[in-house]
Amino acid sequence: MISKEFKKNNKNRLALAGIGVTDGDIVETFKLPTDLINNPEINTVMCNKMKQLNFQEYLLEMSVPEAKKLASTRAAQAKNQIQKLYKLNGIKHKIKLEPLDTSMLTVKDNTDAFGNSVDLRIT
């Protein structure tokens, strides 16, 4: 069982749920700023990072609207779980989910191989 001291010094979702993963482990693995160690903001950053990574992964298997919806739904579920962990551990912090970055879907040159203008808008 994870001690109260461990949870006091680690604010990441896994540590708060009783899994022995330190904030330092998360920061190192995901190359995050070290000021997130012992800071509940680590969960906000990770929720948004995973939302974006999931969206990109889902695009391999589904349409853009489907991928957006699923990534946003999963991020909202994670946010709710973390807020419950915060409450159980007496942490007052709100997670703010950011909009998905879809800039990787934008093509700057909207011409085909023959120089014809092409509508590349994603809806």
C-alpha positions in Angstrom: 0.0 0.0 0.0 1.2 3.5 -0.9 1.9 5.7 2.2 0.3 9.1 2.8 3.8 10.6 2.6 4.2 9.1 -1.0 0.9 10.7 -2.1 1.9 14.0 -0.3 5.0 14.2 -2.5 3.5 12.9 -5.7 0.4 14.4 -7.3 0.1 12.4 -10.5 -3.0 10.4 -11.1 -1.4 7.0 -10.7 0.2 7.9 -7.3 -3.0 9.3 -6.0 -4.7 6.0 -7.0 -2.2 4.1 -5.0 0.2 3.0 -7.8 3.8 3.6 -7.1 4.7 5.9 -10.0 6.4 9.2 -9.0 5.9 12.6 -10.5 9.5 12.4 -11.5 8.8 9.2 -13.5 6.0 10.9 -15.4 8.1 14.0 -16.0 11.0 12.0 -17.3 9.0 9.6 -19.4 7.0 12.3 -21.1 9.7 15.0 -21.1 7.7 17.5 -19.1 9.0 20.5 -17.2 10.4 19.6 -13.8 8.2 22.3 -12.1 5.3 19.8 -12.5 6.9 17.5 -9.8 4.7 17.6 -6.6 2.3 19.9 -8.5 -1.3 18.8 -9.3 -0.9 20.6 -12.6 0.9 17.5 -13.8 -2.5 15.9 -14.3 -3.8 18.8 -16.4 -0.7 18.6 -18.7 -1.0 14.8 -19.0 -4.7 14.8 -19.7 -4.2 17.3 -22.5 -1.1 15.5 -23.8 -2.9 12.1 -23.8 -6.0 13.7 -25.4 -3.8 14.9 -28.3 -1.9 11.6 -28.6 -5.1 9.6 -28.6 -6.7 11.8 -31.2 -3.7 11.3 -33.5 -3.8 7.5 -32.9 -7.6 7.4 -33.5 -7.1 9.2 -36.9 -5.4 6.0 -38.2 -8.7 4.1 -37.7 -11.6 6.5 -38.0 -12.8 9.8 -39.4 -11.7 13.2 -38.0 -15.1 13.9 -36.3 -15.1 10.3 -34.7 -11.5 10.7 -33.5 -12.2 14.1 -32.0 -15.3 12.8 -30.2 -13.6 9.7 -28.8 -10.5 11.6 -27.7 -12.6 14.3 -26.0 -14.8 11.7 -24.3 -11.8 9.8 -23.0 -10.1 13.0 -21.7 -13.4 14.0 -20.0 -13.5 10.6 -18.3 -9.9 10.9 -17.1 -10.6 14.4 -15.9 -13.6 13.2 -13.8 -11.6 10.3 -12.3 -8.7 12.7 -11.4 -11.1 15.2 -9.8 -12.5 12.3 -7.6 -8.9 11.4 -6.6 -8.3 15.1 -5.8 -11.3 15.1 -3.5 -10.3 11.9 -1.8 -6.8 13.3 -1.2 -7.9 16.8 -0.1 -6.4 18.5 -3.2 -8.1 21.7 -4.5 -7.2 21.9 -8.2 -9.3 22.1 -11.3 -8.3 20.4 -14.6 -8.9 22.5 -17.7 -9.1 20.5 -20.9 -7.7 22.3 -23.9 -9.2 22.1 -27.4 -7.5 19.6 -29.7 -4.8 20.9 -32.0 -5.8 19.9 -35.5 -3.1 22.0 -37.2 -1.5 18.8 -38.4 -4.5 18.3 -40.6 -4.0 21.6 -42.5 -2.3 21.6 -45.8 -0.6 24.8 -46.8 -0.5 24.3 -50.5 -4.0 23.4 -51.7 -3.1 22.3 -55.3 -3.0 18.9 -56.7 -0.1 17.4 -58.7 -1.3 19.3 -61.8 -1.6 22.7 -60.2 -5.4 22.6 -59.9 -6.9 24.2 -56.8 -8.3 21.6 -54.4 -10.7 22.2 -51.5 -9.0 20.5 -48.5 -11.2 21.7 -45.7 -11.9 19.2 -43.0 -15.3 19.3 -41.5 
